[in-house]
Amino acid sequence: MAEARMHIERPYPHTITLRDGSSVTLRLMTSFDADRIVSFAHSLPADDLLHLRIDITDPEVVKQWVRNLEARKTVTIIAENGEEMAGYAILHHNMVTWQRHLGEIRLLLTPEYRSQGLGRTLAEEIIAIAQDLELSKVVAQMMPDQPGARALFLRLGFQTEALLPDFVIDRSGQTRDLIIMAYDMTGLSGHVHSA
């Protein structure tokens, strides 16, 4: 069955080399990856799952993710080393709302692949796709206790737009603050490196 996706001009799959010398292949997610995403989620530390907007351990939630792929609201890049999934990056874009000029980036890596340059590469890929789609801004949302994510997005040129106290509830039922950061695509000035 052919996947209906946003039109992506960037070449996939392609392989990158990380700081430790290992290779990771980047490719677009398809509906056939749904079970793999759930397995990946179950392999993550519980603390990582607290920071996710959706519960990707739930197969029904991942089915909705796949429906968003098919409805062309989402593009997802999967990073893998052989059969091992290292992480993913999502660009969520709803083309029929008053925020149709915005894309939202969501990024998740396994602990073993952090601090290797993979997060930055995936984020740059998403920003480049957003540029190809002629979006005006890319937005990232995170909690204050994710300093690594915040530092990554700051290095890429994102600016903090808002701090919303007690705005989200994590999987444990605790309310948490939410930081919203944005990258202005109209002022693109060399932050993104071509892959």
Steps between C-alpha positions, in 0.01 A plus 500: 500500500652835402547752779335841452748745649593862485705551186861457618777598263789393722658162415412213733633270614849630563772414749684731736804448722472592867770645725593155632556374143185288482264528204128567515253489212227762476179406318136601487256319727220298339193327641705180522703657783209526747587187701866598493420841652309332785792262565740794491287684756501201735882492483533860626563603861182597686629857545517547122135402466397768752604770253300375201187681380338171404527149645690313230489180708130482405446332160178701444691827542761383250219405258385863518859606425487279189166654403667842525772374265237383254306828533821689423496681836824340615833392363726287717866417451618182669867456591619140515817301532422169333197361682551735797287814507705794628223761497269710290408856409151616404376804313132545575318740269126550483431662165138597571526698824586860580848372589561358152815714472650312798662161537567332832815297554506202738825315560588190701822298524600199706754587772774310314476736201495830685796741486611343171368768265192299402250732668643801321504318165138389537391851601684647200326249273161606635583870462608438140174316427306789657692736272410287197134518609533880522396514865562827685588359842595176668393464862647274769337431835679364805506501877757701699658177629619419146811722489665292226205550265484870576875542439473312168221723373678817616811393305283452191367856526168442679386777735297454819151638436316409820515326837157372596473396869322171580391473137542125444436183698755221469430127498524490881225764534734780611456846349810652343607824341530514122760691299412596144787579265479608136726521199421775249533346154469839330830609652686179411867592523725201473390308809411196291763292326401309189498126545 
